[in-house]
Amino acid sequence: MQTQDNTMTEQSRTAADPKKEKATDPAVEAGLERLTPEQIRNTINQVLEKETGPRFKAYVETCMSCGMCADACSYFLSNDRDPHFMPAAKVKNTIWEMLAKKGNVSKDFLREAVHISHLECNVCKRCAMYCPFGIDIAYMMLLVRRICHKLEITPQYIQDTVNSHSVTLNQMWVKDDEWIDTLQWQEEDAREEFEDLQIPLDKVGADIMYSVIAPEPKFQAGLIYQAAALMHAAGMDWTMPSTPGWDNSNMAMYTGDNEISGRIARTFFETAAKLRVKRIVMGECGHAFRSVYDMGNRWNSWVMPPFEVVHALAFYHELLTEGRITIKEKYKKKVTLHDPCNVARGRGLHDKARQVVNMVCEDFVDMVPNREHNFCCGAGGGVINCGPPYKGERMVNNRNKAEQLAATGADVLIAPCHNCHSGLEDIIHHYDLKMEIKFLGDLIYETMEKKIYTPGK
Amino acid sequence: MNSFIAFIMGPMVWISAIIFVGGLLLKFIGIIQSVRKKEPYIFSYMTFKHSLRSMGAWLVPFFPKSTRLRPVYYGISYVFHILLFVVPLFLASHIVLFNEAFQISWPALNDRLADWLTVVVIAALVFFAVRRQMVPEVAYLTRASDYLMIAIVALPFITGFLAYHQWFAYRWMAVAHVLSGELMLIIIPFSRLSHMLTAPLTRAYMGSEFGHVRHARDW
């Protein structure tokens, strides 16, 4: 059992030993208790036969175990190249075994499979990029998570966020009135700085619907303040929805609960449709973007999302290059930029992000590797959302990220994604990296000219 | 015995060639039908442009980053795969057989060169086998069938090399060569060696997902 901080430093000095007993939690254990061998077999076979097709079959049959995927994976590199952590090994220890045994696997196997798929993989797709055949290991990890979801053995903390999604349609049990209260509170605060600032609620026909993830109203309300200030200074015609459907995060996507995931995505788009906005702009979040851009929409049979979805990085780029926001004085500290998987490998926004950073900051040093080849923060893909029982091992597994960050010599780390921000913050504290961590929006807010855009000027 | 040899050097060659080509063709058709029935979204996302871009990028030696991290392995594998096709197809003695069957021919490799290239192929296969033991992450994944695949591919080259040189038991070596070649051809559609068909498809799909949907390169 993982305990609190005083044992963490000990664990950080030794690589994770897979032969040691792996951490687990009450939900996994209770779920396993309830299962019968017949349920296990039927569920696994149902998912592998009915919910997959030629793509899965090709991935399983085509792998020539060449080992090239190993170099891609943070877990492999952070654990002193332990083969157990390489992507193909993760597939071998879950999928291959399930197929070979035709679903007749033990509870011990399942406990291991939960751990591998939820805690030893961020589904970052760096391995899919390294594989000469383009085999999508992340897809197969999500398939294992789907099986775990149907077997009801998903880790506790992330399952709680999915429960929240299913009840409140947001990730953090934010009640309907709390949402509106938070927006009005931030509006009130912001009006002390900008007299006529408004956070327009439910403005039908606005250009932009701005959407956030649930942690923002819950404990990062200042980010809503910042976004409002940005919209105000840029003179954008925007709105935010007052109804459920305001949260673009989607943890169900990462637990394999595709039904709830689809429901969240549909509600999100329906909210935008009700407001008849031209496009949706979202804050700095990676997985939320993934869920609306190519996962939630697919469950609802949309090839591409029914609205143009603009990630914050692309939005900042637009505002700065069009001159709607000007930078009063560039940020002076030495910065480096983390490329969130879902935004770099996931949407190719790495170059635009760098253009924005260079417009805002004087002293930018790139980390190596970067862009599509950047390493995952180690927190995304639902890993950090599995909660405190697994924090210690996450810190061990993120050692190579810590080394990468330290090598930049930067004072400030820009992490334009909520999960990345949290995970990298943990890494900075755990490995004592002496870096500040910021969202890109934080830097823009700090350095921008806070006047209103006047048409014609 | 004579009739057995006549069979494996005659009709069996045709049979194994048909199983090889037909098997792969049927497998391909099966995949397309299965995609249509179960995963038609694959057609929505694949584009020619991105599929070709991805396949092309991965055919350029050492262009994708992951290949530069294991240059010896990748270099040997790259050369091996080219020779795997070039040597049998451009061997004078094989061209003669094609000529006898179809009245067509094409330029042949110089015999001495082909000889050396055969040695290179065999050496590459030995390298793969040894690598499967020595590199920890590869050893972790290796199954008995991986060694079997290596042996099945090696046999035609080894027996062909020995038969050509006529060092000993020439006629049996020739029979062994034909049999091992037939074995390899027949096994391809039914084993992991069919990656010659499926790998370009998974590559094309990933190229399309990354290029067309994600606007990022899959290198």
Contacts between the chains, C-beta under 8 A, distances in Angstrom:
chain1	res1	chain2	res2	distance
A	52	B	38	7.9
A	53	B	34	5.8
A	53	B	35	6.9
A	53	B	37	7.8
A	53	B	38	3.4
A	53	B	39	4.0
A	54	B	31	4.9
A	54	B	34	4.1
A	54	B	35	5.3
A	54	B	38	6.7
A	54	B	39	6.3
A	54	B	42	7.9
A	55	B	35	7.8
A	55	B	39	5.7
A	55	B	42	6.5
A	55	B	202	7.9
A	55	B	205	7.0
A	57	B	34	7.7
A	58	B	31	7.2
A	58	B	198	4.7
A	58	B	201	6.3
A	58	B	202	5.3
A	59	B	202	6.6
A	61	B	192	6.6
A	61	B	194	7.1
A	61	B	195	7.7
A	61	B	198	6.3
A	62	B	192	7.5
A	62	B	194	8.0
A	62	B	195	4.8
A	62	B	198	4.5
A	62	B	199	5.5
A	62	B	202	5.8
A	63	B	192	8.0
A	64	B	146	7.8
A	64	B	192	6.3
A	64	B	195	6.0
A	65	B	138	6.5
A	65	B	141	3.7
A	65	B	142	5.9
A	65	B	143	7.5
A	65	B	146	6.2
A	66	B	73	7.6
A	66	B	77	7.6
A	66	B	138	7.1
A	67	B	70	7.9
A	67	B	135	6.2
A	67	B	137	4.6
A	67	B	138	4.1
A	67	B	141	6.7
A	68	B	66	5.2
A	68	B	67	7.5
A	68	B	69	7.8
A	68	B	70	6.3
A	68	B	74	7.7
A	69	B	66	8.0
A	70	B	137	4.4
A	71	B	66	6.1
A	71	B	69	4.7
A	71	B	70	7.2
A	72	B	66	6.6
A	76	B	137	7.4
A	81	B	136	7.1
A	81	B	137	6.9
A	83	B	136	5.3
A	83	B	137	4.3
A	83	B	139	7.4
A	83	B	140	3.5
A	83	B	141	7.6
A	84	B	140	7.3
A	86	B	137	5.1
A	86	B	140	7.3
A	86	B	141	7.9
A	88	B	141	5.4
A	89	B	137	7.4
A	89	B	140	5.6
A	89	B	141	6.3
A	92	B	140	7.9
A	92	B	141	6.0
A	128	B	206	6.1
A	128	B	218	7.4
A	129	B	66	7.5
A	129	B	210	7.3
A	129	B	218	5.4
A	129	B	219	5.8
A	130	B	64	7.8
A	130	B	65	7.5
A	130	B	66	3.7
A	130	B	219	8.0
A	131	B	66	7.6
A	132	B	58	6.1
A	132	B	64	7.6
A	132	B	66	7.4
A	132	B	67	7.4
A	132	B	199	7.5
A	132	B	203	7.8
A	133	B	195	6.9
A	133	B	198	7.8
A	133	B	199	4.3
A	133	B	202	5.0
A	133	B	203	5.8
A	134	B	54	6.9
A	134	B	202	5.0
A	134	B	203	4.5
A	134	B	204	7.9
A	134	B	205	6.7
A	134	B	206	2.9
A	134	B	207	6.7
A	134	B	218	6.3
A	135	B	202	5.8
A	135	B	206	7.8
A	136	B	202	8.0
A	136	B	206	6.6
A	136	B	209	7.9
A	293	B	213	8.0
A	294	B	213	5.5
A	294	B	214	7.5
A	298	B	41	6.6
A	303	B	41	7.3
A	303	B	44	4.8
A	303	B	45	7.5
A	304	B	213	7.8
A	344	B	216	6.6
A	345	B	210	7.4
A	345	B	214	6.6
A	345	B	216	5.3
A	346	B	214	5.5
A	346	B	216	7.1
A	347	B	214	5.9
A	347	B	215	6.0
A	347	B	216	7.0
A	348	B	214	6.1
A	348	B	215	3.4
A	348	B	216	4.0
A	350	B	216	7.8
A	369	B	65	7.8
A	372	B	216	5.2
A	372	B	217	6.1
A	372	B	219	7.3
A	373	B	65	6.0
